[in-house]
Amino acid sequence: MKRLLLILFLLSGCAGQRVEVPPVWISVVGTNDVHGEFACVDRGLLAFSGYVEALRQRRGDNGVVLIDGGDMWQGTLASNLNEGQAITAAYNALGYAAATVGNHEFDFGPVGDAAIPMGPEDDARGVIKQRASEADFALLAANLLNAETGRRVQWPGVTPTTMFQKNGVNIGVIGITTIDTLETTFPANTVGLRMAPLADTVAAEATALRAAGANLVIVAAHAGGHCDSFDDPYDLSSCALDDEIFQVAMALPAGLVDQIVAGHEHRPIAHVVNGIAITSNPSRLRSFGRVDYRIDPTDGRVLERRVLPPQKMCMFIAADDAACSETTSVVMPPPDYEGYPTTPNPDVRTIVGRTLLAASSLQSQSLNVSLTAPFTRNDEPDSVLGHMMTDAIREQTGADVSLHNVAGGIRADLPAGVLTFGDVYRVFPFDNRLSMPVVTVAKLKRLLSFQVHRDDRRVGISGARVTVSCDDGDMQLMLSDESGNVWPDERKLNLAANDFLMQGGDDIMTPIVDTTAFVVDAGQPMIRDIWLAWLKNQQGDLSPEDFELGESRWSLPMNYLEACPRPE
């Protein structure tokens, strides 16, 4: 009896003791705007998979969460040939938890060759639904609404939010996309949709996730901004705080959201705004975002948060200087990350190898023309690459003037040396077709007047010079040919543009064209094919000096943003 009493006494003492559970670490890794990039020496999914493997060695499988901020599939020949299927397979192999639908997820339209619906049987969201059915991760779209009902879209495999558990921590994720989505993809593929406000959507969904027990709430947002300095995540002096994603963060109630994995702008962020950690990275997986959390698993409290600067990658290290190698000839093994080698995931390696091989013969086709130096974009409306492309379209079609959305419609620079089909495809991966409306000079001037205030997203032009003056609050716009001869308003011009613009894309043609009534002519050639034909007709080498800026095709007064009124 005494022995039994002693045991009961000891047990009763234990009952009052709390078992200490050590905190857990969770690293939230964010990617965005991968745009079909599989493998390069310093970027792409193959290199990234090695860094993920190393981080999982450090944290354990349950200590790493992969979230993508959208625009996964469209952008390279290797990805576009299978409409993003191989990217989805690679994401599955990497173990992504969630990804949001970005504006360029709509670019493929129906499953098959047609980029937009060509008949009533074609589903404009066919590829999105197909990829969603293949994804082992959650594909999210919380602020995409059915325009007729005002309710959230109901697409198989696409949900507004998801919640899962890692290391005993409940993690909720919300997916949203930029309010400009409907203007920045094929309009034909977004018919019947409208956008809900981002901040209101996030606030409602985050509140519901918290009520359901989420300890961490993350937003996968295909909306962005940029900062220039990354020494201190709390120093916002280098951040453009009027950018979309910062405005969303500042509009949210404090403490509701822990992190935003942003995108769309292809610009880096690694900062804390309104208590919310925000990460974003340049396109094509040149780096990835990372936020580390130390969490008490007993109650889900965040004990510590570390916002790391954009994490740059490298496939190979050169043996001579330990720098990232641009070749694979003399290299050391892959670099270490978190004390572990960045050896690529074998399943990802297999997917990448198979996909690149399928595209290699087309990718490497020579165009028999060489560039003496790279043709660059410069992220400006006037650039040597923008000039070359708009000139090529105008000359090849015989148009008087050509317009091109150079800001979003030129996706990469052209390298020096012998050009290949793959080089050109990387610059313009979109299946846009030619459209050649006849417009008066007066109408074209009206269109261009709306472009004045668009600054770094102004339309590219060939065959004309635009001169703007602003006097006494009045904007005057003069249009002349390349020799300086001013055109009268009544003159008619043959205009070369792409069907994306004619459908209302980037809101460029809307001041002069009923974009809702435009019908794509499937018999017209692809813009890319027109450019390719022009390149193949060139003799000898092409030099950037041949397309130098010289006098800008847009001549604007110094203070145009303040002095020129916006047209109505």
N, C-alpha and C positions, 0 to 999 in steps of 0.2 A: 504493500500500500504506500509506504514512504517513497519507494522508487517511482511509482506512478505519479504521486503528487509532485515529485521533483521534475519529472518530464513535462507535466502540465504547466508547471511554473516557468520552466525555460521556454516552452512554446508561447506562453502568454507574453513573455518579454519580447520574443521575436515579432509578434504580431504588431507591436507598436513601432517597429523600426521600418523606415522607408528604404527600399532598395534603390540605390543610386544607379541611374542609367546614364551613361556618358553621352554628351552631345554628338550629333552626327554632322558630317559635312556633305553638302550637295552643291555641285557645280552645274549651273545652268549655262549651256553653251548655245549661243545664238548665231544662226547664219541667215543670209538674205540675198536675194538677187543672184542666185547661183547661175541662172541663165544657161543651163545645159553644159557647164564647164566640167569636163571629166578629169583632165590631166594636163598640167604644165609644171615646169620645174618649181615654181613658187606659188602655185595656186591650184584650185580644183579639188574634186572629191577624193581623188586618190591620195594626194598629200594630206588632206584633211582627215581621212580615215586613220592615218598613222598617228596623228595628234590625239584623236579620240581614243584610240587603243592605249596610248601612253597614259592619258588622263584616267582612263578606267583602271589601269594598273595602280594608279595612285589612289583613286577614290573607291574602287570597287564598282561593279556593274550598276548597283542601285544608287551610286553617288553621283551619277552623271545624267543630265537631262538634256536632250537635243531638241531645240525648237527652231523652226524656220519661219522667216518673215515674208515669204511669198516670192513669186517669179522664179520658179524652180526650173521649168522645162524648156522654155523657148530661148534660143540664142545661138546654138552651134549646130552645124550640119549633123554631127553624130547624134545629138538629141532629137533634132527636128525630124530626122528620117523615121523615127519610131514614135513621134509625137509625145516625147517625155516618158515613155514606158521604162527606158533604162535608168533614167534618173530616179523614178519611183522605186525601182528594184534596188538601186544603190542605197536610197534612204531606208528601205526596209532592212537591208543588210547592216546598216549603221545603227539601227535601233532608234530612229527618231520617234519622239512622243507625239508631236503635233506640227502642223504647218498651216499657214493661212493661205487663202486664195488671193493671189495678186492680180493686177490688171492684165498682165501678159499671160496668165493662165487661160484667158479667153481667146488667145490668138489663133489656136488651132481649129476652133469651131467644131464642126461635125467630125466624127471619126472618118478617116479616109483622106483622099487627096484634096478635096475642096476645103479652102480656108474659111469660107463662109457658107451659109445655107444656099443651095442652088435650087431648091424645090421644097414643097411643104413637108416632104418626108424627112428632111435633114434636121437634126437636132443641133441647134446652135451651141449648146453646152455639152455635146456628145463626148468630147475628149475629157473634159473635167470629170464627168460622171464615170467614164471608163477608168481613168487613173484613180479615182476615189475607190472604185471596186477592187483595185489591185493593192491599195495602200494598207500596210499594217499599222500605220500611224493615223491619227485623227486629222482629217482635212476640214478646216474651219472657215466659216463665213457667217459672222453674226450680224453684219450691217448691210447685207445684200437682201433687198426686198422685192417681192412680186409687185410690180407697179399697179396692177389691177386691184389686188386685194389689200396691199399695204402690209402683208405679213411676210415673215422671213421665208426665203426660198426653201422649198422642200425637195432637195435632190438626194437620191440614194447615196449614202456614204459621206455626205457633207453635213456637218453639224455646227452650231454656233459656238459650243464650248465642249471641253472634255475635262474629266478629273480622274486622277490616278494616284497611286501611292508609291513613294520611294523612301526606303529607310524609315518606314513608319510615319512619314510626313505626307499629308494630303496636298496634292498640287493641282490647282485648277488653271486651265488655259482658255483664253478667249481669242478668237480670230476676227480681225477687222481689216478692211482695205480702204485706201485713200478715197476721199470724197470725189476725186477726179477720175475714178475708174472708168466711167462710161465714156469719157472723152479720150482716153489714152489706150484704147485697144480697138479692134474692129467693131465699129458701132453695130454692124449687122449681127454680131454675136452677143450683144447685150440688150437687144430689143426686149421690152417687157420687164426691165429691171429698173429699180431706182435705189438710191443710197440713203441709209439712215445716218444721222449725225454720229460721228465717231465717239465723242466723249459721253453722250447720253447712253449710247449702246453699251459702252464699257462699264459705266457706272451701274446700270441695271443688271448686267450679267455678273459683274464682280460681287455685287450685293447678294445675288442668288447663290453664287459659289461659296461665299463666306458662310451663308446660312446653312449650306449643305455640308460644312465642315472643312472647307479648304484652309490650310495653314499658309500656303503660298499661293498668290494669284499672279499669273503672268499673262501679258497680252502679246500675242503674235500679231504685229501691226504692219501691213504693207503701206506704211506712211512714214515719212522721214523728215530729216533735217540734217544739220551738220555742225560740228565743232572743229576747231583747228589745233587745240592744245589738249594734251592728255596727261599732264603732270599731276593734276589734282582733279578728281571727278566732281568735286564740289565747286570748282571754279568755273563759272559759266560765262566768263568774259569773252571767250572765243566762240561762243555758241550763238547761232542766229535764232533767237528765242521766239521770233514770229513765225518760224517754220511750223508746218502742220503738226508734227508729233509733239513738239514742245507745248503747243497750244492745247493739245489733248491732255497732256500730263498735268498742266497747270489748272485745267478745268475740273479735275477729279477731286473728290473729297480726300483729305489726308488719311493715309493708312489703309485705303481700300485696295490699292494695287501695289505689288512689290517690285515688279519689273516689266519693262516693255522691250521686246525684241523687234526693232524697227527695220525699215527697209525703204525701197522705192526710189530714194534719192541717190543711191550708190555713194553715199558719203559717210565718213566715220563719226560715231558718237560713242562715248564711254563715260557717261556723266549721270549725276543725280539731280533730278528736277522735281520739285514739290515732293521730295521724299521718295521718288520712284527712280530706280536704276534704269537707264536707257542705254541699250547698245545697238549699234548699226555698223555696217562695214561696206567698203567698196564692192562693186559687183564682181562676179566670177570667182568668188571665194579666194580673194587675195589675202584675207584675214578672217578671223572669227571673233565673236564677242564672248565674254565670259564674266559671270558674276558668281562668287562663292558665298554660300550661306552656312553658318554654324547654327544648328537648330537643336533645341531641347525636344527630343521625341516624345516625352511624356505629355507635353501640352502644346507642342508645335510652335513655341515662341522662337522668333529669330533672335539669337544672342549676338550675332556678328554678321556683317555683310561687307564683302570686299568687291569693289568694281575694278576689274583689270582693264588696262588699255587694250586697244585692238591687238589681237594675237596674230602676228605674222607667221607665215609658214615657209618651208623650204623642203623640197624633195631630196636634194643632195648637197653635201658640203664639199667644196673644193679642197683637195689635199694640200695645196700650197699656202693658202691664206685663211682657211677655215670659214670662208664666206660662202653664201649661197651660190651654187654653181649653175651656170646657164647651159652647161653641157653634161653629158654623162660619161665623158671620156676618162677623166682623171678625177675620181671622186672618192670620198670616204663613205662609210655607211651612213644611213639617215641620221639626222641630228637627234639629240635627246630632248625630251620635254617632260618636265616634272620628274627628271631622273630616270626616265625610261625611254628606250629607243622608239622612234616614230615609224615603226614597221607597218606598212599599209595592211588593212584588213584583207584577208585572202579572198573573201567573197566579193568585196568591192573590186579588188584587183581583177578578178575573173570577169565581172560585169563590164568594167571599163575596157579591158583588153578586147573582149568580144565586140563591144559596141564600136570602138575606134577602128577595128579591123573592117567591120562592115561598111564604114564610111570612107576608108582610106583611099580607095581607087578614085572615087569622085573628088575627094578632098584634094588630092595631089595633082589633079589635071592642070597642066601648064597652059597659061593664056598667051604665051609667046610674046610677052611684053615685060620690060624690066623697069623698075623705079630706081633712080639714082640715089634716093634718100627716102625715108619714111614720109608718107602723106598723113598729116595729123589733123585732128578735129579742133584742138585748143579750147573745147567747150565754149565756142563762140559762134554766133550766126555767120560770121565771115571766117572761113578757114580754107586752107588749100584743098583739103579733102572735100569740104562742102562745095567749093567752087568746081572741082573736077567732076563731082557727081552730077550737079545740076547742069553744068555745061554739056556733059555726055548725054544726058536725057534730052536736052533741047536739040543738040546737033543730030542725034540719031533719029529723032522723031520729026525733025523739020519744023518744030514749033517756033513761034516768035519769042515766047517766054516760058521758062519752066520754074515751078515752085516745088520745094521739098521741105518737109519738116526735119531740118538738119539736127535739131536738138535731140529729139528722141528717135529719129529715123536714120541715124548713123551711129552704130554701136561699138565701133572699134577703129583703130588706125590701120592704114595699109603699110606693111613692112617694106623695107628696101629689098631689092633683088627681083628675081623672076616671080611674077605674080601667079598664083594658083587660084583655081575655083574656090578652094576653101578660104583663102584670104578675103575674097570679095564677099563670100557668104557670111563670114563673121562680121563684116561691116554692115551688111543689110540682109538679115535672116528672114525678113518678112515676105510673105507671098502676096504683095500688093500688085495690082494690075494698073496699067496705064489708063488714064482718062484724058480726053482732049476737048474740053469745052471751048467755045468761042465766046470771048468776053470783050466788052468795050474797055477802053483805057479808063473811063470814069469809074466803071465797076471795079477794075483792078486797083485803082487808087483808093477806093473805099475799103476794100479788103486790107490793103497794106496799111491804111491809117489805123486800123485796129491792132496792127502788129507793133506799132511804135513803142508802146508801153510794155511790151513783153520782154524787153531787155535781152537776157541771155537765152530766151526760147524763141527769138524772132525767126520767121520763116526765111529759108535760103532762096535766093533768086538768081536766075541766069537770063541774059538777053536784055536786061534793063538796069537802069540806075535809078535809085530812089533818093530824092533830095527833099528834106523836111525843113521847114522854117516855122518858127513860133513867134508871132508878133501880136502884142496886145491881147493875149489870151485866145488867139486864133491860130489853128494849125493849117499850114499850107503844104500840100504834098505835090511834088512835080515828078513826072515819070518821063524818062528819056531813054533813047537807045544807047548802045555802048559807045557811040561816037559823040554823045552829048546832045543829039537832036531831040528836042522836046516833042512828045506826042500829044496831039489834040485829044480831048476827051471822047470825041465821037469815033475815033479810030477803033477798028475791031482787031483783036489779037487772037491767034491760036495759042491756047495755053496748055502746057503739059503738066499734069499733076497725077498723083496716085489715088486709087479708089478709097484709101483710108481717109484722105483729106476730103474727098467728094462726099463721103458719108458723114462728115462732121467731125472727124478725128482732129484732136488738138484745137478744135474750135476755130480753125483757120478760114475755111470757106463759108462758114455760116453767115457772115454779113452780106453775101451776094448770091448764095445758092440755096435753094430749098433742099437741104441735105436729106430730109426724110423721104423725098420723092426720087432720090437717085437710085438707079438700078445698075448693078455691076455688070459689065459686058464681059462674059467669060471668054469671048473671042479675042480680047485685047491681050497683048503680051505682058509678062511680068516685068516690073521695073528692073529687077535684078538682071533679067535676060537682056534687056535693052542696054544696060550698062556693060554687061559682059561682051555684047556684040561690038559696042564702041571700043572697048579696050582691045579686042582682038584685031580691030582695024587699024590700030595705031602702029606706026613704023618707028623702030628704034626704041631708045630709052625715053621715059617720061621723067621730068624733073619737077620738084615742087616750085621752082622758080617760074615754070610755065604757067602756074596758077596762083602766083603770089598775090597778096592782097592789094598792093598798090593803093589806089584810091578805092575805098570801101564801096561795095555795092549799095550800102546804106549810108547816106550822108546825113548826119543828125547834128543839131546844135549841141553845145556842151551841156546846157541845162535843160535838155528836152523833157526829162521826167517831170520837172516842176513847171516849165514854161508852156508845154504843149497840153492842152486839155484833152481828156479822153473822149473819143467820139461816142456819139449816142446812136 
